Amino acid sequence: MKDTIVLYSSFGRGHIFSVVELGKLIITHNPSFSIEILIPTPPNTTAIDTTTFGCDSSITFHHIPIPQPPSGTTLSPATLIFHLIRYGNHNLHQVLQSISKTSKIKAIVLDFLNHTANDVIINLGIPTFFYYTSGASPLCVLLYYKTIMQINKNDQCNYIEIPGFPRISKEELPSAPEELENNFCDISATMSDCEGIIINTFNACEGRAVKALQKGLWLCFPEESNPAPIFCIGPVTSVPGVEKDENGCLSWLDSQPSQSVVLLSFGSLGRFSKTQLKEIAIGLEKSEQRFLWVVRSESDEDTLEDLLPEGFLDRTKDKGMVVRNWAPQAKILSHDSVGGFVTHCGWNSVLEAVCEGVPMVTWPLYAEQTLNRVVLVQEMKVALALKESENGFVSATELGDRVKELMDSEIGKEIRERVMKMKVSSVEARSEGGSSYVDLNRLIQLWKEKDHLSLLSPNTPFFYNFSA
């Protein structure tokens, strides 16, 4: 039987992509392992075409069917994610038993959002690790969440001191309904009690947060006597050569001066209203900078002419390019003509920019992205922050000023110099003897030494109380 590592992704292309790249990284460092990647597939959705990931035969994919939630289930979309994973536990159990017939499972790595799957893993006796697809800094916040909730109840306290994280006001913390806060506390407790936590970052990127996590108990693992060891193995990013360029973005960039273009791209969920899109367009004109803008709107039926100010495309055709919905972001960021990036602060995008030495303007939209902004602006100092209104709206003047500041000012030049140094550090971290290289080897050696308990008999039923 071949030694096998099982990776269980959560929902969303960003999470799946990061888990796939982790699998490739493991195989590169230890070809003797085989990798089994599990992808949850909710009801009434089309399974992702895994052939687009460009994996070799050492990596095998399995789709975990997620049953329809019980009738009468009323949960917010964010909370439903955690429950859907729980609904799929029976199918997960069956898939793991099937894999165990032909492979020796040395460990399973769960996406941190899949913490409810830990119920299955404990029953099967497989060593459990967690993969945190974002950075070390927001992980400090997550693992400290129970304490944060207690501090939040104190009305006299306006700021929160979180070990490993910049000082932050209560208003800057992402808001969440009570049911979601309880899930965060559950994730924290489950991760703190696992065999190890893998983080997609590197020491030079988030040094203070990494040190806080490595110190363990009294910093980031409240009420846990044996905190899980930390493995920083990043940056885990895509290989630019895989993506296609159907809109001709790269050909257009070839005709632009070096480091003259700012990319605006906001991830697969970064959709804007017509009002906000027109404001962005006006701001780009005011900035007088060259730009490549990936537009996602609330409706895919609208054309660019419907969404943007009249005459905008004609007026900016000599210095701007606008495409709908998707562009090969990794390739674009690696292009010599790109000198800035307006980003939603998704961690995959952040690392792609850092690895290419591209400075950023931050526009967080959801999840932990507001925390990533704090780190990028205050801690790493490789980005400028956009000021938003209370409802998240950004004015044309604000966007135009920040883009111009990034691309054409002394402050922008200083930010560019810092992110270029971080680019060098990212290469050093992944090179032999670098911090991430050492952590990955340490992790692989630990897996080699692991030997899970006997799996349940294939005939042993697995019961789960879906009302829990």
VEXDREN-2710 file (C-alpha; in Angstrom, 1 decimal):
% VEXDREN-2710
k/r/px/py/pz
1/MET/0.0/0.0/0.0
2/LYS/1.3/3.5/-0.9
3/ASP/1.5/6.1/1.8
4/THR/-1.3/8.6/1.2
5/ILE/-2.1/12.1/2.4
6/VAL/-5.8/13.1/2.1
7/LEU/-6.7/16.7/1.6
8/TYR/-10.3/17.8/2.1
9/SER/-11.1/21.2/0.6
10/SER/-14.0/23.4/1.5
11/PHE/-16.4/25.2/-0.9
12/GLY/-15.3/27.9/-3.2
13/ARG/-12.7/28.1/-6.0
14/GLY/-10.3/30.0/-3.8
15/HIS/-10.2/27.2/-1.2
16/ILE/-10.2/24.4/-3.7
17/PHE/-7.4/26.1/-5.7
18/SER/-5.2/26.5/-2.6
19/VAL/-5.7/22.9/-1.5
20/VAL/-4.8/21.6/-5.0
21/GLU/-1.6/23.7/-5.0
22/LEU/-0.8/22.4/-1.6
23/GLY/-1.1/18.8/-3.0
24/LYS/1.3/19.7/-5.8
25/LEU/3.8/21.1/-3.3
26/ILE/3.7/18.0/-1.2
27/ILE/4.3/15.8/-4.2
28/THR/7.2/18.0/-5.4
29/HIS/8.9/17.6/-2.0
30/ASN/8.1/14.0/-1.5
31/PRO/7.2/12.0/-4.7
32/SER/6.7/8.8/-2.6
33/PHE/3.4/10.1/-1.3
34/SER/0.1/9.9/-3.2
35/ILE/-2.4/12.6/-2.7
36/GLU/-6.2/12.2/-2.6
37/ILE/-8.1/15.5/-2.8
38/LEU/-11.7/15.5/-1.6
39/ILE/-14.0/18.2/-3.0
40/PRO/-17.5/18.7/-1.4
41/THR/-20.3/19.0/-4.0
42/PRO/-23.5/20.6/-2.8
43/PRO/-26.9/19.6/-4.1
44/ASN/-28.0/21.0/-7.5
45/THR/-24.4/22.1/-8.4
46/THR/-22.1/20.9/-11.2
47/ALA/-18.9/19.2/-10.1
48/ILE/-15.8/21.1/-10.8
49/ASP/-13.8/19.9/-13.8
50/THR/-10.6/18.7/-12.1
51/THR/-8.7/18.3/-15.3
52/THR/-8.2/22.0/-15.4
53/PHE/-5.9/21.8/-12.4
54/GLY/-3.0/20.3/-14.4
55/CYS/-2.2/17.5/-11.8
56/ASP/-0.2/14.4/-12.5
57/SER/-1.2/10.8/-11.7
58/SER/0.0/11.1/-8.1
59/ILE/-3.0/13.3/-7.3
60/THR/-6.5/11.8/-7.4
61/PHE/-9.8/13.7/-7.0
62/HIS/-13.0/12.5/-5.3
63/HIS/-16.3/14.5/-5.1
64/ILE/-18.1/14.2/-1.8
65/PRO/-21.8/14.5/-2.5
66/ILE/-23.5/16.8/0.0
67/PRO/-27.1/15.8/0.7
68/GLN/-30.0/18.3/0.6
69/PRO/-30.3/20.0/4.0
70/PRO/-33.2/18.7/6.1
71/SER/-36.5/20.3/5.4
72/GLY/-37.2/23.4/7.5
73/THR/-33.5/24.3/7.8
74/THR/-33.2/28.0/8.2
75/LEU/-29.6/29.2/8.3
76/SER/-27.7/32.2/6.9
77/PRO/-25.6/31.4/3.8
78/ALA/-22.4/31.7/5.8
79/THR/-23.5/29.4/8.6
80/LEU/-25.0/26.9/6.1
81/ILE/-21.4/26.2/4.8
82/PHE/-20.5/24.6/8.1
83/HIS/-23.7/22.6/8.3
84/LEU/-23.4/21.4/4.7
85/ILE/-20.0/19.9/5.4
86/ARG/-21.6/18.1/8.4
87/TYR/-24.4/16.8/6.2
88/GLY/-21.7/15.2/4.0
89/ASN/-20.0/13.3/6.8
90/HIS/-21.6/10.0/6.0
91/ASN/-20.3/10.2/2.4
92/LEU/-16.9/11.3/3.6
93/HIS/-16.8/8.3/5.9
94/GLN/-17.5/6.0/3.0
95/VAL/-14.9/7.6/0.7
96/LEU/-12.2/7.4/3.3
97/GLN/-12.9/3.7/3.9
98/SER/-12.7/3.1/0.2
99/ILE/-9.3/4.9/0.0
100/SER/-8.0/2.9/2.9
101/LYS/-8.5/-0.4/1.0
102/THR/-5.7/0.4/-1.4
103/SER/-3.7/3.1/0.4
104/LYS/-2.1/3.6/3.8
105/ILE/-3.6/7.0/5.0
106/LYS/-0.8/8.7/6.9
107/ALA/-2.8/11.9/7.6
108/ILE/-5.8/13.9/6.6
109/VAL/-5.6/17.7/6.1
110/LEU/-8.9/19.5/6.6
111/ASP/-9.6/23.0/5.2
112/PHE/-10.2/25.0/8.4
113/LEU/-13.9/25.5/7.4
114/ASN/-14.4/21.8/7.4
115/HIS/-13.9/21.4/11.2
116/THR/-17.2/19.5/11.5
117/ALA/-15.6/16.7/9.5
118/ASN/-13.4/16.0/12.5
119/ASP/-16.2/13.9/13.9
120/VAL/-15.5/11.3/11.2
121/ILE/-11.8/11.5/11.4
122/ILE/-11.7/10.8/15.1
123/ASN/-13.8/7.7/14.6
124/LEU/-11.4/6.4/11.9
125/GLY/-8.3/7.1/14.0
126/ILE/-6.5/9.1/11.2
127/PRO/-4.1/11.8/12.3
128/THR/-5.8/15.2/11.6
129/PHE/-4.1/18.3/10.4
130/PHE/-5.7/21.6/9.4
131/TYR/-4.8/23.9/6.5
132/TYR/-5.5/27.6/7.0
133/THR/-5.7/29.0/3.5
134/SER/-5.3/32.6/4.6
135/GLY/-2.3/34.1/6.5
136/ALA/-0.9/33.8/10.0
137/SER/-2.3/37.1/11.2
138/PRO/-6.0/36.4/10.7
139/LEU/-5.4/32.9/12.2
140/CYS/-4.2/34.7/15.4
141/VAL/-7.6/36.4/15.4
142/LEU/-9.5/33.2/14.8
143/LEU/-7.7/31.2/17.5
144/TYR/-8.2/34.0/20.0
145/TYR/-11.9/34.4/19.1
146/LYS/-13.4/33.2/22.4
147/THR/-11.4/35.8/24.3
148/ILE/-12.3/38.4/21.7
149/MET/-16.0/37.7/22.3
150/GLN/-15.5/38.2/26.0
151/ILE/-13.7/41.5/25.4
152/ASN/-16.4/42.7/23.1
153/LYS/-18.9/42.5/25.9
154/ASN/-17.0/45.2/27.8
155/ASP/-18.4/48.4/26.5
156/GLN/-15.6/50.4/28.0
157/CYS/-13.0/48.7/25.8
158/ASN/-12.8/50.2/22.3
159/TYR/-9.6/48.5/21.2
160/ILE/-8.6/44.9/21.3
161/GLU/-5.0/43.6/21.8
162/ILE/-4.6/40.3/19.9
163/PRO/-1.3/38.5/20.3
164/GLY/0.5/38.6/16.9
165/PHE/-1.9/41.1/15.3
166/PRO/-1.8/44.9/15.1
167/ARG/-3.9/46.8/17.6
168/ILE/-7.4/46.9/16.2
169/SER/-10.6/48.7/17.1
170/LYS/-13.8/46.8/17.6
171/GLU/-15.2/48.5/14.5
172/GLU/-12.4/47.0/12.3
173/LEU/-13.2/43.4/13.3
174/PRO/-15.4/41.6/10.8
175/SER/-19.0/41.6/12.1
176/ALA/-20.7/38.2/12.4
177/PRO/-24.1/36.9/13.6
178/GLU/-24.0/35.1/16.9
179/GLU/-24.4/31.7/15.2
180/LEU/-21.4/32.3/13.1
181/GLU/-19.4/33.5/16.1
182/ASN/-20.1/30.2/17.8
183/ASN/-18.8/28.4/14.7
184/PHE/-15.6/30.4/14.9
185/CYS/-15.2/29.4/18.5
186/ASP/-15.7/25.7/17.5
187/ILE/-13.1/26.0/14.8
188/SER/-10.6/27.5/17.2
189/ALA/-11.1/24.7/19.7
190/THR/-10.9/21.9/17.1
191/MET/-7.8/23.4/15.4
192/SER/-6.0/23.9/18.7
193/ASP/-6.5/20.2/19.5
194/CYS/-5.3/18.7/16.2
195/GLU/-1.9/17.2/15.2
196/GLY/-0.8/20.4/13.4
197/ILE/-1.8/23.5/11.6
198/ILE/-0.5/24.3/8.1
199/ILE/-0.5/28.0/7.1
200/ASN/-0.1/29.5/3.6
201/THR/2.4/32.1/4.6
202/PHE/6.2/32.6/5.2
203/ASN/8.1/34.0/8.1
204/ALA/9.4/37.2/6.5
205/CYS/5.8/38.0/5.4
206/GLU/4.1/37.8/8.8
207/GLY/7.0/37.5/11.3
208/ARG/5.2/38.8/14.4
209/ALA/2.1/36.6/13.9
210/VAL/4.2/33.5/13.1
211/LYS/6.2/34.0/16.3
212/ALA/3.0/34.4/18.3
213/LEU/1.6/31.2/17.0
214/GLN/4.8/29.3/17.5
215/LYS/4.9/30.3/21.1
216/GLY/1.5/28.7/21.6
217/LEU/-0.6/28.4/24.7
218/TRP/-0.6/31.7/26.5
219/LEU/-0.7/33.7/23.2
220/CYS/-3.1/32.2/20.7
221/PHE/-4.6/29.0/22.2
222/PRO/-6.7/30.0/25.2
223/GLU/-7.5/27.2/27.7
224/GLU/-5.5/24.6/25.7
225/SER/-2.7/22.8/27.4
226/ASN/-1.0/21.4/24.3
227/PRO/-1.4/23.7/21.4
228/ALA/-1.0/22.3/17.9
229/PRO/2.4/22.8/16.2
230/ILE/2.6/25.3/13.3
231/PHE/3.9/24.7/9.8
232/CYS/4.3/27.8/7.6
233/ILE/4.9/26.4/4.1
234/GLY/3.9/29.3/1.9
235/PRO/3.7/31.1/-0.3
236/VAL/1.5/28.5/-2.0
237/THR/0.5/30.2/-5.3
238/SER/-0.6/29.2/-8.8
239/VAL/1.9/28.7/-11.7
240/PRO/1.2/31.5/-14.2
241/GLY/1.7/29.2/-17.2
242/VAL/-1.6/27.2/-16.6
243/GLU/-4.1/30.0/-17.2
244/LYS/-5.5/30.9/-20.7
245/ASP/-5.7/34.4/-22.0
246/GLU/-9.0/34.5/-23.9
247/ASN/-9.4/38.3/-23.8
248/GLY/-5.9/39.2/-25.1
249/CYS/-4.9/40.9/-21.8
250/LEU/-1.3/39.8/-22.1
251/SER/-1.0/41.0/-25.7
252/TRP/-2.3/44.4/-24.6
253/LEU/0.2/44.5/-21.7
254/ASP/3.0/43.8/-24.1
255/SER/2.4/47.2/-25.7
256/GLN/2.5/49.1/-22.4
257/PRO/5.5/50.6/-20.6
258/SER/7.2/48.8/-17.7
259/GLN/5.3/49.0/-14.4
260/SER/2.8/51.5/-15.8
261/VAL/-0.5/49.5/-15.5
262/VAL/-2.6/49.1/-12.4
263/LEU/-4.7/45.9/-12.3
264/LEU/-8.2/46.0/-10.8
265/SER/-9.5/42.5/-9.9
266/PHE/-11.8/41.5/-7.1
267/GLY/-12.1/37.7/-7.1
268/SER/-14.9/35.4/-8.2
269/LEU/-17.3/36.9/-5.6
270/GLY/-16.3/40.5/-6.1
271/ARG/-19.4/41.9/-7.8
272/PHE/-20.5/45.5/-7.8
273/SER/-23.6/47.5/-8.5
274/LYS/-23.9/49.7/-11.6
275/THR/-23.5/52.8/-9.4
276/GLN/-20.3/51.6/-7.9
277/LEU/-18.9/50.4/-11.3
278/LYS/-19.5/53.9/-12.8
279/GLU/-17.8/55.5/-9.8
280/ILE/-14.8/53.2/-10.4
281/ALA/-14.7/54.2/-14.0
282/ILE/-14.8/57.9/-13.2
283/GLY/-12.0/57.4/-10.6
284/LEU/-9.8/55.6/-13.1
285/GLU/-10.1/58.5/-15.5
286/LYS/-9.3/61.0/-12.8
287/SER/-6.2/59.0/-11.8
288/GLU/-4.8/59.4/-15.4
289/GLN/-3.1/56.0/-15.0
290/ARG/-3.0/53.1/-17.3
291/PHE/-5.3/50.3/-16.1
292/LEU/-6.5/46.7/-16.8
293/TRP/-9.9/46.3/-15.1
294/VAL/-11.7/43.0/-14.6
295/VAL/-15.4/43.9/-14.3
296/ARG/-17.9/41.7/-12.4
297/SER/-21.4/43.1/-12.0
298/GLU/-24.5/42.0/-10.1
299/SER/-26.0/40.8/-13.4
300/ASP/-24.1/39.0/-16.1
301/GLU/-26.6/40.1/-18.7
302/ASP/-25.5/43.7/-18.8
303/THR/-22.9/44.7/-21.4
304/LEU/-19.9/46.9/-20.5
305/GLU/-21.6/49.7/-22.3
306/ASP/-24.6/49.3/-20.0
307/LEU/-22.4/49.3/-16.9
308/LEU/-19.9/52.1/-17.6
309/PRO/-20.3/55.8/-18.2
310/GLU/-21.2/56.8/-21.7
311/GLY/-18.1/57.1/-23.8
312/PHE/-15.7/55.7/-21.1
313/LEU/-14.4/52.9/-23.2
314/ASP/-13.6/55.2/-26.2
315/ARG/-12.0/57.9/-24.0
316/THR/-9.7/55.4/-22.3
317/LYS/-9.0/53.0/-25.1
318/ASP/-5.4/54.2/-25.5
319/LYS/-4.4/53.7/-21.8
320/GLY/-7.0/51.2/-20.5
321/MET/-8.4/47.7/-21.1
322/VAL/-11.7/46.4/-19.6
323/VAL/-12.7/42.7/-19.6
324/ARG/-15.7/41.0/-18.3
325/ASN/-15.7/38.5/-15.4
326/TRP/-12.3/36.8/-15.7
327/ALA/-8.7/37.4/-16.7
328/PRO/-5.5/35.3/-16.1
329/GLN/-4.6/37.1/-12.9
330/ALA/-1.4/35.3/-12.0
331/LYS/0.0/35.8/-15.5
332/ILE/-1.0/39.5/-15.4
333/LEU/0.6/40.1/-12.1
334/SER/3.9/38.5/-13.3
335/HIS/3.9/40.8/-16.4
336/ASP/6.6/43.5/-16.4
337/SER/4.0/46.2/-17.4
338/VAL/2.0/45.8/-14.2
339/GLY/3.0/48.2/-11.5
340/GLY/0.0/48.2/-9.1
341/PHE/-3.0/46.1/-8.0
342/VAL/-6.4/47.2/-6.6
343/THR/-7.4/44.1/-4.7
344/HIS/-10.2/42.7/-2.5
345/CYS/-7.5/41.3/-0.2
346/GLY/-8.2/37.7/-0.8
347/TRP/-5.1/35.9/0.4
348/ASN/-4.4/34.0/-2.8
349/SER/-4.4/37.3/-4.6
350/VAL/-2.3/39.0/-2.0
351/LEU/0.4/36.3/-2.2
352/GLU/0.4/36.4/-6.0
353/ALA/1.1/40.1/-5.8
354/VAL/3.8/39.7/-3.1
355/CYS/5.5/37.0/-5.1
356/GLU/5.7/39.3/-8.1
357/GLY/6.6/42.4/-6.2
358/VAL/3.4/44.3/-7.0
359/PRO/2.2/47.0/-4.5
360/MET/-1.5/47.2/-3.7
361/VAL/-4.5/49.3/-3.0
362/THR/-6.8/47.5/-0.6
363/TRP/-10.6/47.2/-1.0
364/PRO/-11.8/44.3/1.2
365/LEU/-15.2/43.0/0.5
366/TYR/-16.0/40.0/2.8
367/ALA/-14.8/37.3/5.2
368/GLU/-11.3/37.9/6.7
369/GLN/-10.3/40.4/4.0
370/THR/-10.7/43.4/6.4
371/LEU/-8.1/41.8/8.6
372/ASN/-5.8/41.2/5.7
373/ARG/-6.0/44.9/4.9
374/VAL/-4.9/45.8/8.4
375/VAL/-1.9/43.6/8.0
376/LEU/-1.0/44.7/4.5
377/VAL/-1.2/48.4/5.4
378/GLN/0.0/48.6/9.0
379/GLU/2.2/45.5/9.4
380/MET/3.7/44.7/6.0
381/LYS/3.4/48.2/4.7
382/VAL/3.0/47.0/1.1
383/ALA/-0.4/48.6/0.4
384/LEU/-2.5/51.7/0.6
385/ALA/-6.0/51.6/2.2
386/LEU/-9.1/52.9/0.4
387/LYS/-11.6/54.8/2.6
388/GLU/-15.1/53.5/2.3
389/SER/-18.5/54.8/3.4
390/GLU/-20.4/52.9/6.1
391/ASN/-22.1/50.8/3.4
392/GLY/-18.8/50.0/1.7
393/PHE/-19.2/52.5/-1.2
394/VAL/-16.0/54.0/-2.5
395/SER/-16.1/57.4/-4.3
396/ALA/-14.5/58.1/-7.6
397/THR/-12.3/60.8/-6.0
398/GLU/-11.0/58.3/-3.3
399/LEU/-10.2/55.6/-5.8
400/GLY/-8.6/58.0/-8.2
401/ASP/-6.4/59.6/-5.5
402/ARG/-5.2/56.3/-4.1
403/VAL/-4.4/54.8/-7.5
404/LYS/-2.4/57.9/-8.5
405/GLU/-0.7/57.9/-5.1
406/LEU/0.3/54.2/-5.5
407/MET/1.6/54.7/-9.1
408/ASP/3.0/58.2/-9.0
409/SER/4.2/59.4/-5.6
410/GLU/7.1/59.0/-3.2
411/ILE/4.9/57.0/-0.8
412/GLY/4.0/54.7/-3.7
413/LYS/7.7/54.3/-4.5
414/GLU/8.5/53.4/-0.9
415/ILE/5.7/50.8/-0.9
416/ARG/7.1/49.3/-4.2
417/GLU/10.6/49.0/-2.7
418/ARG/9.2/47.2/0.3
419/VAL/7.1/44.7/-1.7
420/MET/10.1/44.0/-4.0
421/LYS/12.2/43.1/-0.9
422/MET/9.3/40.8/0.2
423/LYS/9.4/39.2/-3.3
424/VAL/13.0/38.2/-2.7
425/SER/12.1/36.9/0.8
426/SER/9.3/34.7/-0.7
427/VAL/11.8/33.1/-3.0
428/GLU/14.3/32.5/-0.2
429/ALA/11.6/31.0/2.0
430/ARG/10.8/28.3/-0.6
431/SER/14.5/27.7/-1.5
432/GLU/16.5/24.9/0.2
433/GLY/17.2/25.9/3.8
434/GLY/14.6/28.6/3.8
435/SER/11.9/28.8/6.5
436/SER/9.1/27.4/4.4
437/TYR/11.3/24.7/2.9
438/VAL/12.4/23.6/6.4
439/ASP/8.8/23.6/7.8
440/LEU/7.5/21.5/4.9
441/ASN/10.3/19.0/5.3
442/ARG/9.5/18.9/9.0
443/LEU/5.8/18.3/8.3
444/ILE/6.6/15.5/5.7
445/GLN/8.9/13.8/8.1
446/LEU/6.2/13.9/10.8
447/TRP/3.8/12.3/8.3
448/LYS/6.2/9.6/7.4
449/GLU/6.4/8.7/11.1
450/LYS/2.7/8.7/11.6
451/ASP/0.7/5.5/11.7
452/HIS/-3.0/5.7/12.2
453/LEU/-5.1/3.4/14.2
454/SER/-7.0/0.6/12.5
455/LEU/-9.9/1.9/10.4
456/LEU/-13.4/0.8/11.2
457/SER/-14.5/-2.3/9.4
458/PRO/-16.1/-1.4/6.0
459/ASN/-19.2/-3.0/7.4
460/THR/-19.3/-0.7/10.4
461/PRO/-22.1/1.9/10.0
462/PHE/-21.5/5.5/10.6
463/PHE/-24.3/7.5/12.2
464/TYR/-24.6/11.2/12.5
465/ASN/-27.2/13.3/14.2
466/PHE/-28.0/16.0/11.6
467/SER/-29.9/18.0/14.2
468/ALA/-26.8/18.5/16.3
END
